[in-house]
Amino acid sequence: MPDVNGLSRRPVYMDHQATTPLDPRVLEAMLPYFTECFGNAASIDHEYGAEAGHAVAVAREQVSRIIGAAPDEIIFTSGATEANNLAILGAAEQYVDRGNHIITCVTEHKAVLDTCQYLERKGWQVTYVPVDHFGMVDPDVVRQAITPKTVLISIMTANNEIGTIAPVAEIGRLAHEHDVLFHTDATQAVGHIPVDVEDMSIDLLSLSAHKVYGPKGVGALYVRKRRPRVRLAEQQHGGGHERGMRSGTLNVPGIVGLGKALEIAGNEMEGEGQRLQVLRDRLWQGLQAELHDIELNGHPTQRLPHNLNVAIPGVESRALVVQLKHDVAISTGSACTTAKVEPSHVILSLGYGEERAHYAVRLSLGRGNSKDDVDLIRARLGVASRYLRRITLA
Ligand SMILES: *Cc1c(COP(=O)(O)O)cnc(C)c1O
C-alpha cells in the first residue's frame, strides 16, 4: 500500500468478507492473458485460441480440485451473484415439471433471497427456514419443509456476516433422500474451510474469486454431472458456451486468476485458517476485556476462522465505523447493497430484536493482518465505543 510521505498511513483493512486484495501471485498469473495471450478460448483452430483454451482448462482443473469435483462440472460466471441466479432460476425453469417449491434460509445472501422473491412473483412457492440465536439452521426443520413439490433446497455453506457454518452435509443427505436438488452458496467457504461436493451431497455450488484473493467479476457454478446428472436452463443466450448453460466469451484473465487463487488457497488454507483463528480469538478476548457488555453474533465454534461479528450495546455501528474510518476499515455487516441504511436481515433473524442489528459490527481478518493490527483495532474500538456512548448519553 502506498505510504504517502510516511504521514498518511492507510487504515488497517479488516473487511475481507466484503472483498479481498488480489494476491500478487494471482496478478502475475493473470498478466500475460491481458497482453500476448489475448486469444478467444473458443477459437480452437489457431495458436492464440488454443493457448487461451489451455489456460481455461488448467483453471477448470484448479477450481474443481478444491471442491472435489470434476473439471467438466465447472461453469464459469461473472461471480457468485450470477452463479446463484443461474443455479436457482436455471433449476426452477429446467425442473418445473417436478414442482414449484423451493426451500431456502432467512440468512442467505441477497443474491439468493432476491432471486427466490422473483420466483415467488412468478408463482413459485418459497419456504424461508428460520435460524436459531447463533444463525444455525436445523436440518430437521429443512426436512419438515420438504413437500412432494419441492424442486430445490438452497442453503449457504457459511454466512457472510456472522460466519456461522451450516450443517451442509446433513442437509445434502436429506435432500438426496427426498430426490430434491441441493444448491449451496459457498462463496465465503471455498478456499477458507474444506468443502467437498461428494461428502456433502452438493448438486450446485456457487463461488467467487474476489473473496479468496482473486479478481472481482469472476466466479463459478459447480453443476453435478453424475448421480444425479443436473441440467440447468440457460439464463443467458448466445453461442452455447459452458455446456450450453452460460453463453458468452470467457473472461480468460479472470478465470486464470480464479484458478490460481483457489490453487493457492488449497495449499495454504489449513495453516492460514489456524493463524487467523488465533488472531480472531485474540481480538475477541481483547474486545471483551475492553468492553464488558460486548456480545458475539453468530455461533461460538461453528464459524469461519476469520470472522468476528459483535454487538456493542449503546454504540450505533454506523457511527462507530465512520468514527474509526481513518484507522481501520470494518463494516456494519454485508457491504452496502443499496444507498439506504437498513439493519442487517441476518442479525434481525437471530431473534434478539432490532436494537442488536444497529449495534453489530463485522471484523473479518485476512492474509494481510498481523497481531499488531489486532491490538490496534482492539484499542481503537474500545476508545471509540466509550466516546460514542458518552456523547450519546450527553
Ligand atoms: C460476496 C458474496 C456473493 C456475491 O458474490 P459476487 O461475486 O460479488 O457477485 C454471494 N454470496 C455470498 C455469500 C457472498 O459473500
The ligand as a Gaussian input file, in Angstrom:
#p B3LYP/6-31G(d) Opt

LIG

0 1
 C      -19.898000     -11.815000      -1.972000
 C      -20.961000     -12.828000      -1.911000
 C      -21.810000     -13.047000      -3.003000
 C      -21.715000     -12.233000      -4.263000
 O      -20.549000     -12.544000      -4.992000
 P      -20.116000     -11.633000      -6.228000
 O      -19.026000     -12.430000      -6.873000
 O      -19.635000     -10.363000      -5.626000
 O      -21.286000     -11.467000      -7.104000
 C      -22.770000     -14.026000      -2.896000
 N      -22.900000     -14.749000      -1.779000
 C      -22.114000     -14.574000      -0.712000
 C      -22.301000     -15.426000       0.498000
 C      -21.121000     -13.605000      -0.741000
 O      -20.353000     -13.429000       0.335000

